[in-house]
Amino acid sequence: MEYFRQMMERSAFGVCSFLGEKIGLASSRVRLYFIYITLLTLGSPIIIYLFAAFWLNIKRYIKKGKNLVWN
């Protein structure tokens, strides 16, 4: 079950799990806060979420590229 949860978090951009690791909170708690904030502000944090997802994808791509050069 843990493997399935981690796979789903990675496939959903991993933004909430990344923020949870950096802040020191559970990723489920970060998701819950994100949902509440999105509902209260009528969806504007979705733009921030998409930007963070884009940034994490670029960061992951750069790390993989660096590993390929040194191998």
Secondary structure per residue as TSV (DSSP state, phi and psi in degrees):
chain	resnum	aa	ss	phi	psi
A	1	M	-	360.0	-38.1
A	2	E	H	-63.8	-40.3
A	3	Y	H	-62.4	-42.8
A	4	F	H	-63.0	-41.3
A	5	R	H	-63.6	-44.1
A	6	Q	H	-65.7	-38.2
A	7	M	H	-64.6	-41.5
A	8	M	H	-66.7	-38.4
A	9	E	H	-65.3	-40.3
A	10	R	H	-68.0	-37.3
A	11	S	H	-75.7	-19.1
A	12	A	T	-96.9	38.8
A	13	F	T	74.5	-25.0
A	14	G	T	73.1	19.5
A	15	V	H	-66.8	-49.1
A	16	C	H	-66.1	-39.2
A	17	S	H	-68.8	-36.8
A	18	F	H	-63.3	-46.8
A	19	L	H	-64.4	-38.6
A	20	G	H	-62.5	-41.3
A	21	E	H	-65.4	-41.8
A	22	K	H	-68.9	-39.1
A	23	I	H	-83.0	-30.3
A	24	G	T	97.9	23.2
A	25	L	S	-111.8	161.5
A	26	A	-	-69.3	144.0
A	27	S	H	-64.7	-29.4
A	28	S	H	-65.8	-36.3
A	29	R	H	-67.7	-39.8
A	30	V	H	-64.1	-42.7
A	31	R	H	-60.2	-42.8
A	32	L	H	-62.5	-45.6
A	33	Y	H	-62.5	-39.9
A	34	F	H	-62.9	-42.3
A	35	I	H	-63.2	-45.2
A	36	Y	H	-62.7	-44.7
A	37	I	H	-64.5	-39.3
A	38	T	H	-63.1	-42.2
A	39	L	H	-67.9	-38.0
A	40	L	H	-70.2	-33.5
A	41	T	T	-103.9	15.2
A	42	L	T	60.9	35.9
A	43	G	T	93.7	1.8
A	44	S	T	-66.7	-30.1
A	45	P	H	-66.3	-12.0
A	46	I	H	-61.6	-35.1
A	47	I	H	-63.5	-42.6
A	48	I	H	-64.9	-41.1
A	49	Y	H	-61.8	-45.6
A	50	L	H	-65.1	-37.9
A	51	F	H	-63.8	-43.1
A	52	A	H	-65.1	-39.0
A	53	A	H	-63.9	-42.4
A	54	F	H	-61.8	-44.4
A	55	W	H	-63.8	-42.0
A	56	L	H	-66.6	-36.2
A	57	N	H	-65.2	-43.2
A	58	I	H	-63.7	-43.3
A	59	K	H	-61.3	-43.9
A	60	R	H	-63.9	-40.4
A	61	Y	H	-64.4	-42.3
A	62	I	H	-65.6	-41.9
A	63	K	H	-62.9	-40.7
A	64	K	H	-66.5	-36.9
A	65	G	H	-65.9	-39.8
A	66	K	H	-65.9	-38.3
A	67	N	H	-65.2	-36.8
A	68	L	H	-68.2	-34.9
A	69	V	H	-68.6	-40.4
A	70	W	H	-81.6	-15.5
A	71	N	-	-83.5	360.0
